[in-house]
Amino acid sequence: MTLTLVRPSREGQDGGRPSRRRPKKNPKLSLSSAERARLRAAIRNLRRAFGSYPCFAAATGLSLSTVEKAGSTGRVSLGFVLAVARSVGSTVERLIGPPVVADACPLCGKGAAR
């Protein structure tokens, strides 16, 4: 008895490989361009505080390439922002929110010298 190797057809049994579609992005869960700019600035400042991107990546528990990419593009997931905020003892709002004026009310903004 002889066994013969038979290769499956390229299309497979169901007519082809399933497509690998990414889920649609929810605009409500995406950062705005201003928030991305503030996040990039925060990441650059944190890199300076930690001394280098490798030290910063080690402190956050994220990969070095992810941290470097976030510092240059600012296009990251909200999970990344949360991980960075937790690792430095801050909040997400402080990382991506507008700057706070020290002598102004944080809720209404009154009291700030304009």
Backbone as CSV, one residue per row, in Angstrom:
resi,resn,N_x,N_y,N_z,CA_x,CA_y,CA_z,C_x,C_y,C_z
1,MET,0.846,-1.167,0.000,0.000,0.000,0.000,0.895,1.234,0.000
2,THR,0.605,2.201,-0.853,1.385,3.409,-0.982,0.510,4.606,-0.636
3,LEU,1.059,5.501,0.196,0.335,6.726,0.540,0.762,7.845,-0.388
4,THR,-0.168,8.620,-0.835,0.123,9.738,-1.721,-0.314,11.015,-1.041
5,LEU,0.595,11.991,-1.030,0.280,13.284,-0.435,-0.578,14.086,-1.394
6,VAL,-1.733,14.500,-0.921,-2.640,15.300,-1.737,-2.741,16.666,-1.084
7,ARG,-2.366,17.689,-1.811,-2.439,19.057,-1.276,-3.870,19.577,-1.379
8,PRO,-4.298,20.297,-0.356,-5.648,20.878,-0.441,-5.674,21.985,-1.489
9,SER,-6.833,22.236,-2.015,-6.958,23.313,-3.000,-6.659,24.645,-2.336
10,ARG,-6.247,25.624,-3.096,-5.898,26.935,-2.538,-7.086,27.640,-1.910
11,GLU,-8.245,27.358,-2.419,-9.426,28.059,-1.918,-9.936,27.479,-0.610
12,GLY,-9.548,26.275,-0.279,-10.058,25.669,0.938,-11.447,25.115,0.730
13,GLN,-12.035,24.648,1.767,-13.340,24.014,1.642,-14.478,25.011,1.588
14,ASP,-14.299,26.174,2.171,-15.400,27.121,2.233,-15.273,28.248,1.215
15,GLY,-14.393,28.110,0.235,-14.308,29.115,-0.809,-13.232,30.156,-0.590
16,GLY,-12.380,30.014,0.395,-11.302,30.978,0.586,-11.046,31.251,2.052
17,ARG,-9.994,31.994,2.261,-9.643,32.355,3.623,-10.590,33.423,4.141
18,PRO,-10.909,33.366,5.406,-11.764,34.424,5.947,-11.001,35.747,5.968
19,SER,-11.705,36.802,5.716,-11.058,38.115,5.727,-10.773,38.521,7.164
20,ARG,-9.670,39.251,7.341,-9.294,39.714,8.682,-9.606,41.194,8.771
21,ARG,-10.851,41.481,9.000,-11.255,42.879,9.092,-11.078,43.388,10.503
22,ARG,-10.605,44.610,10.596,-10.511,45.261,11.896,-11.872,45.833,12.256
23,PRO,-12.175,45.835,13.534,-13.438,46.453,13.923,-13.391,47.954,13.661
24,LYS,-14.550,48.517,13.372,-14.624,49.961,13.126,-14.281,50.723,14.400
25,LYS,-13.580,51.824,14.217,-13.211,52.636,15.374,-14.397,53.463,15.812
26,ASN,-14.556,53.548,17.105,-15.615,54.346,17.686,-15.064,55.740,17.930
27,PRO,-15.574,56.779,17.250,-15.022,58.119,17.434,-15.149,58.631,18.868
28,LYS,-16.088,58.103,19.628,-16.237,58.530,21.012,-15.096,58.009,21.881
29,LEU,-14.433,56.942,21.439,-13.341,56.352,22.202,-11.972,56.733,21.650
30,SER,-11.926,57.646,20.704,-10.668,58.080,20.121,-10.277,59.431,20.696
31,LEU,-8.976,59.682,20.740,-8.485,60.975,21.217,-8.586,62.010,20.110
32,SER,-8.901,63.233,20.484,-8.925,64.318,19.510,-7.496,64.715,19.166
33,SER,-7.343,65.550,18.153,-5.993,65.969,17.763,-5.330,66.784,18.875
34,ALA,-6.085,67.593,19.587,-5.523,68.370,20.702,-5.105,67.447,21.840
35,GLU,-5.911,66.432,22.126,-5.561,65.478,23.180,-4.322,64.677,22.799
36,ARG,-4.218,64.297,21.512,-3.017,63.569,21.058,-1.776,64.439,21.200
37,ALA,-1.888,65.731,20.881,-0.744,66.638,21.014,-0.329,66.771,22.474
38,ARG,-1.308,66.896,23.378,-0.976,66.995,24.801,-0.378,65.687,25.320
39,LEU,-0.863,64.546,24.799,-0.310,63.258,25.203,1.141,63.126,24.731
40,ARG,1.426,63.534,23.492,2.808,63.482,22.996,3.722,64.318,23.873
41,ALA,3.261,65.516,24.238,4.068,66.384,25.109,4.270,65.739,26.478
42,ALA,3.230,65.114,27.021,3.348,64.459,28.325,4.329,63.293,28.254
43,ILE,4.276,62.526,27.172,5.187,61.392,27.025,6.624,61.873,26.903
44,ARG,6.842,62.933,26.143,8.200,63.479,26.022,8.699,63.974,27.377
45,ASN,7.842,64.649,28.132,8.236,65.126,29.459,8.508,63.965,30.417
46,LEU,7.697,62.918,30.352,7.922,61.762,31.209,9.205,61.034,30.813
47,ARG,9.500,60.997,29.513,10.759,60.382,29.080,11.941,61.131,29.677
48,ARG,11.861,62.463,29.668,12.931,63.253,30.280,13.015,63.001,31.786
49,ALA,11.862,62.855,32.436,11.846,62.607,33.877,12.453,61.247,34.223
50,PHE,12.195,60.243,33.382,12.748,58.912,33.620,14.162,58.769,33.072
51,GLY,14.604,59.686,32.234,15.962,59.655,31.712,16.079,59.108,30.306
52,SER,15.224,58.153,29.931,15.284,57.583,28.585,13.989,56.822,28.315
53,TYR,13.763,56.525,27.032,12.590,55.735,26.673,12.652,54.318,27.266
54,PRO,13.816,53.645,27.278,13.830,52.308,27.891,13.442,52.312,29.376
55,CYS,13.905,53.298,30.118,13.525,53.393,31.541,12.036,53.690,31.683
56,PHE,11.533,54.574,30.847,10.113,54.919,30.872,9.268,53.692,30.515
57,ALA,9.684,52.941,29.493,8.944,51.741,29.090,8.955,50.706,30.204
58,ALA,10.090,50.537,30.863,10.173,49.573,31.963,9.268,49.976,33.120
59,ALA,9.181,51.260,33.397,8.344,51.736,34.500,6.864,51.547,34.203
60,THR,6.474,51.685,32.943,5.066,51.550,32.581,4.671,50.108,32.308
61,GLY,5.660,49.251,32.031,5.348,47.870,31.698,4.940,47.690,30.254
62,LEU,5.202,48.685,29.433,4.873,48.624,28.009,6.143,48.379,27.216
63,SER,5.980,47.962,25.965,7.158,47.701,25.148,7.806,49.018,24.733
64,LEU,9.103,48.950,24.492,9.859,50.130,24.098,9.347,50.696,22.786
65,SER,9.053,49.839,21.824,8.580,50.328,20.523,7.232,51.028,20.646
66,THR,6.376,50.532,21.521,5.063,51.168,21.717,5.227,52.554,22.326
67,VAL,6.097,52.675,23.307,6.310,53.970,23.961,6.951,54.967,22.992
68,GLU,7.932,54.510,22.215,8.575,55.407,21.247,7.597,55.857,20.181
69,LYS,6.771,54.937,19.693,5.784,55.278,18.671,4.761,56.269,19.219
70,ALA,4.351,56.072,20.455,3.384,56.986,21.072,3.982,58.374,21.227
71,GLY,5.272,58.451,21.535,5.912,59.748,21.679,6.031,60.502,20.376
72,SER,6.077,59.770,19.264,6.222,60.454,17.982,4.882,60.709,17.300
73,THR,3.938,59.777,17.403,2.672,59.943,16.692,1.513,60.330,17.595
74,GLY,1.517,59.843,18.816,0.405,60.118,19.720,-0.821,59.284,19.438
75,ARG,-0.740,58.389,18.474,-1.879,57.526,18.150,-1.776,56.248,18.974
76,VAL,-2.507,56.216,20.060,-2.445,55.090,20.986,-3.855,54.734,21.445
77,SER,-3.951,53.618,22.106,-5.231,53.214,22.669,-5.426,53.903,24.019
78,LEU,-6.651,53.912,24.453,-6.929,54.478,25.769,-6.339,53.598,26.867
79,GLY,-6.154,52.317,26.582,-5.486,51.438,27.524,-4.042,51.856,27.759
80,PHE,-3.383,52.312,26.702,-2.014,52.818,26.822,-1.993,54.046,27.733
81,VAL,-2.912,54.963,27.499,-2.975,56.184,28.304,-3.227,55.837,29.768
82,LEU,-4.102,54.880,30.011,-4.396,54.454,31.374,-3.168,53.824,32.029
83,ALA,-2.437,52.991,31.276,-1.228,52.360,31.822,-0.179,53.405,32.183
84,VAL,-0.002,54.408,31.340,0.968,55.470,31.620,0.525,56.266,32.841
85,ALA,-0.758,56.620,32.891,-1.265,57.408,34.019,-1.085,56.650,35.333
86,ARG,-1.401,55.374,35.337,-1.248,54.579,36.560,0.211,54.460,36.975
87,SER,1.095,54.299,35.994,2.512,54.086,36.329,3.160,55.331,36.919
88,VAL,2.656,56.513,36.584,3.253,57.746,37.118,2.408,58.350,38.230
89,GLY,1.345,57.659,38.653,0.517,58.145,39.747,-0.314,59.357,39.387
90,SER,-0.785,59.393,38.164,-1.578,60.523,37.690,-2.923,60.004,37.202
91,THR,-3.687,60.895,36.599,-4.963,60.516,36.006,-4.893,60.713,34.506
92,VAL,-5.807,60.073,33.808,-5.881,60.230,32.356,-6.185,61.684,32.009
93,GLU,-7.048,62.318,32.787,-7.428,63.701,32.525,-6.230,64.643,32.614
94,ARG,-5.327,64.379,33.552,-4.144,65.243,33.683,-3.194,65.062,32.514
95,LEU,-3.161,63.848,31.934,-2.262,63.604,30.811,-2.771,64.211,29.510
96,ILE,-4.072,64.095,29.255,-4.586,64.534,27.959,-5.474,65.768,28.034
97,GLY,-5.786,66.217,29.250,-6.667,67.373,29.406,-5.942,68.682,29.197
98,PRO,-6.692,69.755,29.077,-6.064,71.067,28.911,-5.298,71.458,30.168
99,PRO,-4.291,72.307,30.029,-3.527,72.726,31.206,-4.403,73.458,32.208
100,VAL,-4.079,73.309,33.465,-4.850,73.928,34.544,-4.103,75.172,35.014
101,VAL,-4.831,76.282,35.133,-4.249,77.514,35.647,-4.247,77.426,37.169
102,ALA,-3.119,77.696,37.777,-2.958,77.484,39.214,-3.878,78.350,40.056
103,ASP,-4.115,79.602,39.672,-4.915,80.493,40.517,-6.374,80.569,40.066
104,ALA,-6.823,79.595,39.277,-8.195,79.614,38.790,-8.969,78.439,39.378
105,CYS,-10.267,78.604,39.454,-11.143,77.535,39.888,-11.096,76.436,38.829
106,PRO,-10.867,75.175,39.218,-10.780,74.115,38.211,-12.106,73.822,37.521
107,LEU,-13.228,74.249,38.116,-14.533,73.966,37.518,-14.999,75.070,36.576
108,CYS,-14.912,76.329,37.032,-15.448,77.407,36.211,-14.387,78.294,35.588
109,GLY,-13.162,78.258,36.110,-12.082,79.070,35.540,-12.009,80.481,36.098
110,LYS,-12.905,80.835,37.012,-12.877,82.185,37.570,-11.680,82.363,38.495
111,GLY,-11.203,83.590,38.541,-10.086,83.917,39.403,-8.777,83.963,38.665
112,ALA,-8.750,83.578,37.406,-7.515,83.591,36.636,-7.277,85.002,36.101
113,ALA,-6.049,85.451,36.187,-5.691,86.749,35.618,-5.643,86.612,34.109
114,ARG,-6.450,87.434,33.442,-6.519,87.311,31.975,-6.018,88.557,31.332
